[in-house]
């Protein structure tokens, strides 16, 4: 049962007299406990709502088009509390953050409903058999953080005594027709090498319902006192991991017509190897996991350069980036300057003093590091920053400073761009939308 917070005016439920403060008990005889129940059982054309109003039972039949929303709104999106993670993974980035940051940054979600609805990755350790049965019944494709298919190693890596036995859920879902995207956070000396081969081999047995796998390197900050002694990947280790993954790509390509497993871009940057061509990423199925982002950016930027026209005369801009992608961003800047002689692009690589120098990605750059390292530099008319440096739909950096704070301290306008080659070139050229 869940209380209805509001009813959208003019919606099917509103037309049938459903009121705010009514208690939703069931839909077509099925109990409703959360948003998945609500969405699944309310998809029919004829929907019978069992309600409680002021303690009295009430049935309302709502007629609507199939899959149209009833128009009910609840106190929270999930209709109950978000499930938090019950693991203590040795590689968890949240455990490696400094104290004193905003509270939301320390929350570890591990909610299978958000996996289906928003693409989050879940470890399955919060789930019981009835949850898996519901996922299969509702045909909910989800994303799974696997990390290893070795049960004993999974228990060790996740510090959860149930982590190994929950691996059976992956097979159950795959055999039940559920499409699974998987990820492996790869840690040197733990789940790399032969253990990685084992995981890829085991998951490969469940194809084609394992639709994609991403392997990403562990991130290690300077805040690891008292934590498991992890190290990041060396150039050689990253290269060896790429070789293992590409070996399986070729095997899967022969057997199934798809590579299925992909190393994240960061592996190629650490190994100092060229980013593969676009065809190596197929449909970019693991783009949000940092797989193929740089290739997509580079190709889009080249296309944008071929199409662009500019009569801007003289313009100077600056770009700030992490150490890892710095060489590639420099290449893009050089191409733009060659194409448009009046354009000058200063590219600055930002050392991550906040989390530690081992963190080299752009998305974890903080405002205080930007301010400290760019003050007094030639910044030009605008400072271009990746949207990955600020919280989604806001202008707040990880250290709670804002874009206006950076603009005030550096005396320059900041322009944020998505990981899109066309948008980046537009920003370089000062295009106004």
Secondary structure as GFF3:
##gff-version 3
##sequence-region A 1 433
A	DSSP	beta_strand	2	7	.	.	.	ID=ss1
A	DSSP	alpha_helix	12	15	.	.	.	ID=ss2
A	DSSP	beta_strand	23	27	.	.	.	ID=ss3
A	DSSP	beta_strand	30	31	.	.	.	ID=ss4
A	DSSP	alpha_helix	35	41	.	.	.	ID=ss5
A	DSSP	beta_strand	46	53	.	.	.	ID=ss6
A	DSSP	beta_strand	56	63	.	.	.	ID=ss7
A	DSSP	beta_strand	72	74	.	.	.	ID=ss8
A	DSSP	three_ten_helix	94	96	.	.	.	ID=ss9
A	DSSP	three_ten_helix	103	106	.	.	.	ID=ss10
A	DSSP	alpha_helix	112	118	.	.	.	ID=ss11
A	DSSP	beta_strand	121	122	.	.	.	ID=ss12
A	DSSP	alpha_helix	129	138	.	.	.	ID=ss13
A	DSSP	beta_strand	142	145	.	.	.	ID=ss14
A	DSSP	alpha_helix	151	158	.	.	.	ID=ss15
A	DSSP	three_ten_helix	165	167	.	.	.	ID=ss16
A	DSSP	alpha_helix	168	175	.	.	.	ID=ss17
A	DSSP	beta_strand	180	186	.	.	.	ID=ss18
A	DSSP	alpha_helix	193	204	.	.	.	ID=ss19
A	DSSP	beta_strand	210	217	.	.	.	ID=ss20
A	DSSP	alpha_helix	235	256	.	.	.	ID=ss21
A	DSSP	beta_strand	261	263	.	.	.	ID=ss22
A	DSSP	alpha_helix	265	271	.	.	.	ID=ss23
A	DSSP	three_ten_helix	278	281	.	.	.	ID=ss24
A	DSSP	three_ten_helix	287	289	.	.	.	ID=ss25
A	DSSP	alpha_helix	293	307	.	.	.	ID=ss26
A	DSSP	beta_strand	315	321	.	.	.	ID=ss27
A	DSSP	alpha_helix	326	339	.	.	.	ID=ss28
A	DSSP	beta_strand	343	349	.	.	.	ID=ss29
A	DSSP	three_ten_helix	362	364	.	.	.	ID=ss30
A	DSSP	alpha_helix	367	374	.	.	.	ID=ss31
A	DSSP	beta_strand	382	386	.	.	.	ID=ss32
A	DSSP	three_ten_helix	387	389	.	.	.	ID=ss33
A	DSSP	alpha_helix	403	410	.	.	.	ID=ss34
A	DSSP	beta_strand	413	417	.	.	.	ID=ss35
A	DSSP	alpha_helix	421	429	.	.	.	ID=ss36
###
